[in-house]
Amino acid sequence: MFSGNIQKGIVLHRQIDDFTDSHPYTKKAMEVFRPNYRLYSAPIMDILFDHFLANDVQLFTDDSLREFSQKTYRHLEDHSVHLPARFIHVLAYMKAEDWLYNYKYAEGIRKSLYGLARRATYMSETDTAYHLFLEHHDHLNECYQKFFPDVNQFAKQKFEELVL
């Protein structure tokens, strides 16, 4: 069983996921992928929103994104006793290939989509998703820009409720 703070973090993460998946602009963005990937359009959008987040100049410079990614890996390693054994193995690859920083680049997204397909039961290819991402990049970015302020406010509110 996890400590109280970790349990609260898990609850917060699930609330943010639910908010994200039900947000009108996330749904609008998922429509690009739904015909080919149905239920996998939600995890695809999770990955793509990470791309737009990594490129959000209101939040990150190139240096601050790199610093953020390295700090995150150190934090995860420092608290690895609380992480599932299966994730510890993934964390080594994540850090070595700097996944968080490389979400900034289309090639990082291509690799992440490929990783999703490897883990997914009913998703055999990602070339189509990657090409749709490139083709609809501006539209998907617009959806992110309209979605992110809402999820940011929601996360802050839910965090405050959990820590009080």
KADA-V823647 format. One record per helix or strand of 3 or more residues. SS is the DSSP state (hx for helix, st for strand). FROM is the first residue (numbers start at 1). TO is the last residue. If there is no record, write none. Layout:
ss=SS from=FROM to=TO
ss=SS from=FROM to=TO
This chain:
ss=hx from=4 to=22
ss=hx from=24 to=37
ss=hx from=40 to=54
ss=hx from=62 to=78
ss=hx from=80 to=82
ss=hx from=85 to=96
ss=hx from=99 to=102
ss=hx from=106 to=119
ss=hx from=127 to=135
ss=hx from=137 to=163
